Each structure stands twice: as structure tokens, then as C-alpha cells.
Amino acid sequence: MFENTPAPAVLDKLTTTIPFNSSFRYVAQVDNGRCIGCGVCVAYCEANAATIGYGYLSQIDTELCDGCGVCAFECDFEAIAMTASTRWH
């Protein structure tokens, strides 16, 4: 019955990483101090907003970012945070 339900730790990370606020749109932002350039975010980004750029660190194109939060969730180094932006598509 519960075989497809995410573990509680996964649910906690999802709800604390991407709080809901209808006044804003969320975009990914990379912390270059934590990023090791592993490319996991690039592999999971369906919007093609994540790339490996200068210094072999991840970069997020905020114009392409759809705010889904998958990159932040998949990053094992917690180098990506979802930040509120007042600019909409």
C-alpha cells in the first residue's frame, strides 16, 4: 500500500527546500563554496537551465529555470537553494 511513498527524510527535504508562496516564483541558486562541479544538477534539470561553467562549477540560467527544485533536491552537497524571485516568465 505504501511502497511508492517517499521516506520521511525525503518529504522533509522537499518541504523545507521549496516553501510555497504564491507571490513569488522560485529559481535555483548555486553556492559556489559548496559546489564541486559533479554535474548531477545538469543531469536532472529538464529545463536545461543548469550547466557546468567557468571554474567547473554549476551555473543556473534563471531565465530558463522553471523552479521545480529537482536540482536542489538531488544535490548531495546542498550547493543549490531555491530562492524567491519576483520576476515571472
C-alpha distance (Angstrom), angle and dihedral (degrees) to the residues before:
residue distance angle dihedral
M1 . . .
F2 3.83 . .
E3 3.80 99.2 .
N4 3.84 93.5 114.6
T5 3.80 95.6 44.9
P6 3.83 113.5 110.1
A7 3.78 117.7 -117.5
P8 3.84 115.5 -95.8
A9 3.83 91.3 -108.3
V10 3.81 90.0 57.0
L11 3.80 91.5 49.7
D12 3.82 90.8 49.1
K13 3.80 91.7 52.0
L14 3.80 92.4 48.4
T15 3.78 94.6 49.8
T16 3.80 95.5 44.0
T17 3.81 96.0 42.7
I18 3.79 97.1 51.7
P19 3.80 114.0 30.1
F20 3.79 114.6 -171.0
N21 3.78 119.6 -115.3
S22 3.79 118.6 157.2
S23 3.83 92.7 -156.1
F24 3.79 93.4 67.5
R25 3.75 142.0 43.7
Y26 3.78 117.8 -135.5
V27 3.79 125.3 -131.0
A28 3.79 131.6 -178.0
Q29 3.78 119.8 -105.2
V30 3.82 124.1 -169.3
D31 3.81 122.9 -137.0
N32 3.81 101.1 -145.5
G33 3.80 90.3 -161.5
R34 3.81 90.5 64.3
C35 3.82 101.2 32.5
I36 3.81 115.7 100.8
G37 3.82 95.4 -178.7
C38 3.80 94.7 -114.8
G39 3.82 92.6 148.5
V40 3.80 98.2 -132.0
C41 3.80 90.3 127.7
V42 3.81 90.3 51.9
A43 3.80 91.0 51.6
Y44 3.81 93.7 51.0
C45 3.84 100.0 39.0
E46 3.81 107.1 105.3
A47 3.81 91.4 -177.7
N48 3.83 91.4 58.2
A49 3.79 89.1 -127.8
A50 3.82 95.2 128.6
T51 3.79 119.9 77.5
I52 3.78 137.2 159.9
G53 3.77 106.1 -112.0
Y54 3.77 142.5 164.0
G55 3.78 113.3 -7.0
Y56 3.81 90.4 15.1
L57 3.80 91.2 -81.9
S58 3.79 127.7 133.1
Q59 3.76 119.2 -96.4
I60 3.80 126.6 -167.9
D61 3.80 121.3 -149.8
T62 3.81 101.3 -143.7
E63 3.80 91.0 -160.6
L64 3.81 90.1 61.8
C65 3.81 98.1 35.3
D66 3.81 110.8 106.5
G67 3.82 93.6 -167.9
C68 3.79 96.1 -118.9
G69 3.83 92.3 140.0
V70 3.80 97.0 -140.8
C71 3.81 91.8 125.7
A72 3.81 91.9 53.2
F73 3.79 91.5 46.9
E74 3.81 94.5 48.8
C75 3.83 96.4 44.9
D76 3.82 106.9 104.9
F77 3.81 91.2 -164.6
E78 3.82 95.8 54.0
A79 3.79 88.1 -125.9
I80 3.81 94.5 140.7
A81 3.78 125.5 67.2
M82 3.77 129.2 -178.8
T83 3.78 109.7 -123.6
A84 3.77 129.9 -169.9
S85 3.78 118.0 -107.8
T86 3.79 126.6 -176.0
R87 3.80 91.2 -153.6
W88 3.81 113.5 99.0
H89 3.81 130.2 -161.5
